[in-house]
Amino acid sequence: MKMDSVAVEVDGSVMEGGGQILRVSAALSCIIGTAIKIAKIRAGRSTPGLRPQHLTGLQLVSDLCSGSLQGASIGSTDISLTPGKIRSGNHAADTQTAGSVCLLLQVALPCALYADGVSKLRLKGGTNAEMAPQIDYTLKVFKPIAEKFGVHFDCDVRMRGYYPKGGGEVFVTVNPVKELQPVTLTERGNITKIHGRAFVAGVLPYKLAKDMSAAAVRTIRKEIKELYINIQPLQEKDKAYGNGNGIIIIAESSSGCLFAGSSLGKKGVYADKVGIEAAEMLLRNIRHNGCVDEFLQDQLIIFMALAKGTSRIRTGAVTLHTQTAIHIAEQLTQAKFTITKCEEELSSSVTYIIECEGSGVVNPNL
C-alpha cells in the first residue's frame, strides 16, 4: 500500500444512501489497498450516521486488513479507513444488538478472500433480523451462487438470535482465492422445486410455524399448481436465543438459479400474514424470468467487479441497491458495468442483463 496515496472520497448519501455504501466501499478499500474517506454516512436516514451494526462491520474490516480507522463511533457521519495487509486467522465481531451477522459477513467475506490463508470469523448478533438477509438466505441462496465465482466458505450456526435481543452466533471459515472467476447467469429454465422452513423460537407456540407454512403453501398454490412444495414447520429449541418466528421459502430452477421469499413475525401480526408475505415475495421474484432475486442482485456486484473476465447476469428490475453498488464498484475499481434491457417477444416480462468487465484483482498475499 502506498502511504502517500490520496484517499478516495466516497459520498455516503448518494443513491440508496445506506449501510450498503459503507460495506462495498470498505471491503473494496481493504482489497485494493486504497485509503477511503466516507462522508455524509446515512445522511437521509431517520437516525443518520453509523448504527452499532455498521460500526462493528467497519471495525471488523479494519481488523482484517490491519488498517487504521478514524471517526468511527455511533452516530458518526464521516469516517476514514487506511488499509494495511489483509491478515488471515481468527477475527471476531459482536454487534451486541440484533444487528445482522449476515451484513457483517457481507463486508468481511470479500476481504477474507484476499488474505494469505484461511480466515475464521466469529460473528455475533441477529441471525434472522429485519432489513437484512436471514442466515438461511445467506446459506441456501447466496452461498451456492457465490461458489460459482470461486468463493468458498463454511458457516456453522451455533446459536440463532432475533430482534430485539440478538445473541446469535455463527462461525465462518473462509478460504482465500488467487483470483475470482466471472459468472454467466442468463438462462432461467423452469422452476423445479420449492422448499423452506417456518420457525418459532422461545416461548412462541409451534402452531404459529404450522400456520405460516400452510398460508404460504396456499398462496403459492394459487399460481404454481403442479409442484411439490415442502415448507417444514420447526420449533427451534436449544440453538435459539430469545423469541422469534419467521419463514423463508426457496425456489430452484432447472438451470440452478435460486430465488427466495422471506418474512419475520412481529408483535400483533397474524402468522398467516407472515406466511403470505413471504410467498408473495417469492412469486414476485419468480415472475420476472430473471436468474437472481432482488436481494441477490446487489450482493453479487462486488464479486463481478473483482472477477477476472466478463460476468453477465439476467435480472428483473434493477434495484437502487444494485445501482448504488455498481456506482461504488466503478468508483473504486477498474470494473465497467453495462445494463441492457431485454423485452421478451412471447411474454410481457422485461428483464435486464447486468454485464461487468471485471477488474481482475489478483490476491498479492497468496
C-alpha positions in Angstrom: 0.0 0.0 0.0 1.4 3.4 -1.0 1.2 5.5 2.1 1.3 8.8 0.2 -1.7 7.9 -2.0 -4.6 10.3 -1.6 -7.8 8.9 -0.1 -10.7 8.3 -2.4 -13.7 10.3 -1.3 -17.0 8.4 -1.2 -20.3 10.2 -0.7 -22.3 8.1 1.8 -25.6 9.8 0.9 -25.6 9.1 -2.8 -28.4 7.0 -4.4 -29.6 4.4 -1.9 -27.6 6.2 0.8 -27.5 3.4 3.4 -25.2 0.9 5.0 -24.5 -0.8 1.7 -22.3 2.0 0.6 -20.2 1.5 3.7 -19.9 -2.2 3.2 -19.0 -2.1 -0.5 -16.5 0.8 -0.2 -14.8 -0.5 3.0 -14.4 -4.0 1.5 -13.0 -2.7 -1.8 -10.7 -0.3 0.1 -9.4 -3.2 2.0 -8.9 -5.4 -1.0 -7.3 -2.9 -3.4 -5.3 -1.2 -0.6 -6.7 2.3 -1.3 -7.5 4.6 1.6 -11.1 6.0 1.6 -12.9 8.8 3.3 -16.7 8.3 3.5 -18.7 11.4 4.2 -22.5 12.0 4.8 -23.0 8.5 6.0 -26.7 7.5 6.0 -27.4 11.3 5.9 -31.1 10.9 4.8 -32.0 8.2 7.4 -34.2 8.9 10.4 -31.1 8.1 12.6 -28.2 9.3 10.5 -24.7 8.1 10.8 -23.3 4.8 12.0 -25.5 2.3 13.8 -24.0 -0.4 16.0 -24.0 -2.9 13.2 -22.3 -0.6 10.7 -19.7 0.4 13.3 -19.0 -3.3 14.1 -18.7 -4.1 10.4 -16.1 -1.3 9.8 -14.1 -2.4 12.9 -14.1 -5.9 11.6 -12.8 -4.8 8.2 -10.2 -2.6 9.8 -9.1 -5.6 11.9 -9.0 -7.9 8.9 -6.7 -5.5 6.9 -4.6 -4.3 9.9 -6.0 -0.9 9.0 -6.4 2.4 10.8 -10.0 3.6 11.2 -10.8 7.3 12.1 -14.0 8.8 13.2 -15.8 5.5 13.8 -18.3 5.9 16.6 -22.1 5.6 16.9 -23.8 8.4 15.0 -20.7 9.4 13.2 -21.3 10.6 9.6 -17.6 10.8 8.5 -15.0 8.1 8.7 -11.7 7.3 7.0 -10.1 3.9 6.6 -6.5 3.4 5.7 -5.9 -0.3 4.9 -2.8 -2.4 5.5 -2.1 -6.0 4.7 -5.1 -8.4 4.9 -4.5 -10.9 7.7 -5.8 -14.5 7.8 -6.5 -16.2 11.1 -9.1 -15.5 13.8 -11.3 -12.4 13.8 -14.3 -11.7 16.0 -17.2 -9.2 15.8 -20.2 -8.7 18.0 -22.9 -6.1 17.3 -24.2 -6.5 20.9 -27.6 -6.0 19.4 -29.8 -7.8 16.9 -27.7 -6.2 14.2 -27.3 -8.7 11.4 -24.4 -11.2 11.4 -25.2 -11.6 7.6 -24.4 -7.9 7.0 -21.1 -8.4 9.0 -20.4 -11.4 6.7 -21.3 -9.3 3.6 -18.5 -6.8 4.4 -15.9 -9.3 5.8 -16.2 -12.1 3.2 -14.8 -10.3 0.2 -11.8 -9.1 2.3 -11.1 -12.6 3.7 -10.9 -13.9 0.1 -7.7 -11.9 -0.4 -5.9 -12.9 2.8 -2.8 -15.1 2.9 -4.5 -18.1 4.3 -7.7 -19.4 5.9 -9.7 -16.9 7.9 -12.0 -17.8 10.8 -14.7 -15.3 11.7 -16.8 -15.4 14.8 -19.8 -13.2 14.3 -22.4 -12.3 16.9 -25.8 -10.5 16.6 -29.0 -11.3 14.9 -29.2 -14.3 12.6 -32.7 -13.6 11.4 -33.2 -9.9 11.5 -35.3 -7.3 9.7 -33.8 -5.2 6.8 -31.1 -7.9 6.2 -30.8 -11.3 4.7 -31.8 -14.2 7.1 -28.8 -16.5 7.7 -30.8 -19.2 5.9 -30.8 -17.0 2.8 -27.1 -16.4 3.0 -26.5 -20.2 3.2 -29.1 -21.5 0.8 -29.2 -18.8 -1.9 -26.1 -16.6 -1.7 -23.6 -19.3 -0.9 -24.2 -21.7 -3.9 -24.2 -18.8 -6.3 -21.1 -17.2 -4.8 -19.3 -20.5 -5.2 -19.6 -20.1 -9.0 -17.2 -17.1 -8.7 -14.8 -19.4 -6.7 -15.9 -18.1 -3.3 -15.7 -20.9 -0.7 -16.8 -20.5 2.9 -18.3 -22.7 5.6 -20.7 -21.4 8.1 -21.7 -23.1 11.4 -24.8 -21.6 13.0 -24.1 -22.1 16.7 -27.0 -20.0 18.0 -29.8 -18.2 16.4 -30.7 -14.7 17.6 -33.7 -12.5 17.0 -34.8 -8.9 17.4 -34.5 -7.1 19.9 -32.0 -9.2 21.9 -29.7 -10.7 19.2 -27.5 -13.2 20.9 -27.0 -15.2 17.8 -23.5 -16.6 16.9 -22.1 -18.0 13.7 -18.6 -19.3 12.9 -17.4 -18.7 9.3 -14.4 -20.3 7.7 -13.2 -18.5 4.5 -10.7 -19.9 2.0 -8.6 -17.4 0.2 -8.6 -17.2 -3.7 -5.9 -16.3 -6.2 -8.5 -14.6 -8.3 -12.3 -14.8 -8.8 -13.9 -16.3 -11.9 -16.5 -14.5 -13.9 -20.0 -15.9 -13.9 -22.8 -16.1 -16.5 -26.3 -16.5 -15.2 -28.6 -15.7 -18.2 -30.8 -18.9 -18.7 -33.6 -19.3 -16.1 -35.1 -22.6 -17.1 -38.2 -23.8 -15.2 -38.9 -23.8 -11.5 -38.4 -27.4 -10.4 -38.5 -27.3 -6.6 -39.9 -25.2 -3.8 -38.9 -25.7 -0.2 -38.4 -23.8 3.0 -38.6 -23.5 6.8 -41.2 -21.9 9.0 -39.8 -21.5 12.5 -40.8 -20.5 16.0 -38.3 -20.0 18.8 -38.5 -19.3 22.6 -42.0 -19.1 24.1 -43.9 -18.9 20.8 -46.2 -21.9 20.1 -45.5 -24.5 17.4 -48.9 -23.8 15.9 -47.5 -20.4 14.6 -45.0 -22.3 12.5 -47.7 -24.6 11.0 -49.9 -21.6 10.3 -47.1 -19.7 8.5 -46.2 -22.7 6.4 -49.9 -23.6 5.5 -50.7 -20.0 4.5 -47.5 -19.8 2.3 -48.3 -23.1 0.6 -51.9 -21.9 -0.1 -50.6 -18.7 -1.6 -48.0 -20.3 -3.9 -50.6 -23.0 -5.0 -52.8 -20.3 -6.5 -50.1 -19.5 -9.0 -47.9 -22.7 -9.2 -50.2 -25.7 -9.3 -48.1 -28.7 -10.2 -45.0 -28.6 -8.0 -44.5 -30.3 -4.7 -44.0 -27.7 -2.0 -42.3 -28.6 1.2 -42.1 -25.9 3.9 -41.1 -27.5 7.2 -42.6 -26.1 10.4 -40.0 -26.1 13.1 -39.7 -25.4 16.8 -36.2 -24.1 17.4 -35.1 -25.3 20.9 -31.6 -25.2 22.4 -29.9 -23.4 19.4 -32.0 -20.2 19.7 -31.7 -17.2 22.0 -34.8 -15.2 22.7 -38.2 -15.3 21.0 -38.8 -15.1 17.3 -40.8 -16.5 14.4 -40.3 -16.3 10.6 -40.3 -18.1 7.3 -38.0 -18.5 4.3 -39.1 -20.2 1.1 -36.6 -21.0 -1.7 -37.4 -21.9 -5.3 -34.8 -23.7 -7.5 -34.8 -23.7 -11.3 -33.7 -26.4 -13.8 -30.6 -24.3 -14.6 -29.6 -23.9 -11.0 -31.0 -20.4 -10.3 -32.2 -19.8 -6.8 -34.9 -17.4 -5.5 -36.3 -16.6 -2.1 -39.1 -15.0 -0.3 -39.0 -14.5 3.5 -40.7 -12.7 6.3 -40.3 -12.3 10.1 -43.1 -12.3 12.6 -43.8 -9.1 14.6 -45.9 -8.4 17.6 -49.6 -8.3 16.7 -49.1 -9.7 13.2 -51.1 -12.9 12.4 -49.0 -15.9 11.4 -51.0 -16.3 8.2 -50.0 -12.8 7.1 -46.3 -13.6 7.7 -46.6 -16.7 5.5 -48.5 -14.9 2.8 -45.9 -12.1 2.7 -43.0 -14.5 2.2 -44.9 -16.4 -0.5 -45.8 -13.2 -2.4 -42.2 -12.1 -2.3 -41.1 -15.4 -3.8 -43.7 -15.3 -6.5 -42.8 -11.7 -7.4 -39.2 -12.8 -7.7 -40.0 -15.8 -9.9 -42.4 -13.9 -12.3 -39.8 -11.6 -13.9 -37.9 -14.5 -15.5 -34.5 -13.3 -14.4 -31.9 -15.6 -12.8 -31.5 -13.9 -9.4 -33.9 -12.4 -7.0 -33.9 -8.7 -6.0 -31.8 -9.4 -2.9 -29.0 -11.5 -4.5 -28.8 -8.9 -7.3 -26.9 -6.3 -5.4 -24.8 -8.8 -3.3 -23.2 -10.1 -6.5 -21.9 -6.8 -7.8 -18.7 -6.7 -5.7 -17.7 -10.2 -6.9 -18.5 -9.3 -10.6 -16.3 -6.2 -10.1 -13.4 -8.2 -8.7 -13.5 -11.2 -11.0 -11.2 -11.6 -13.9 -13.2 -11.5 -17.1 -16.8 -10.7 -18.1 -19.8 -11.6 -16.0 -23.4 -11.5 -17.3 -26.4 -11.8 -15.0 -30.1 -11.6 -16.0 -32.3 -9.9 -13.5 -35.7 -8.4 -13.1 -35.9 -4.6 -12.5 -32.5 -3.3 -11.4 -32.8 -2.2 -7.8 -31.5 1.1 -6.3 -29.2 -1.1 -4.0 -27.7 -2.6 -7.1 -27.2 0.7 -8.9 -25.5 2.0 -5.7 -23.2 -1.0 -5.5 -22.3 -0.5 -9.2 -21.6 3.2 -8.7 -19.2 2.4 -5.8 -17.5 -0.5 -7.5 -16.8 1.6 -10.6 -15.5 4.5 -8.4 -13.0 2.2 -6.6 -12.0 -0.4 -9.2 -11.3 -0.6 -12.9 -14.6 -2.6 -13.4 -17.0 -1.4 -16.1 -20.7 -2.2 -15.9 -23.4 -2.0 -18.6 -27.1 -2.7 -18.1 -29.2 -3.8 -21.1 -32.9 -4.1 -21.2 -34.4 -7.2 -22.9 -38.0 -7.3 -23.9 -39.3 -10.8 -24.4 -41.4 -11.3 -27.6 -43.6 -14.1 -26.1 -44.3 -12.8 -22.7 -44.8 -9.4 -21.2 -41.8 -9.8 -18.8 -38.9 -7.4 -19.0 -35.5 -8.5 -17.9 -32.1 -6.8 -17.8 -28.7 -8.1 -18.4 -26.1 -6.7 -16.0 -22.7 -7.1 -17.7 -19.4 -6.4 -16.0 -15.9 -6.3 -17.4 -14.3 -7.3 -14.1 -11.1 -5.6 -12.8 -9.4 -9.0 -12.3 -7.9 -8.3 -8.8 -5.2 -10.9 -8.0 -4.5 -11.8 -4.4 -1.0 -10.4 -3.7 -0.8 -12.3 -0.3 -1.1 -15.8 -1.7 
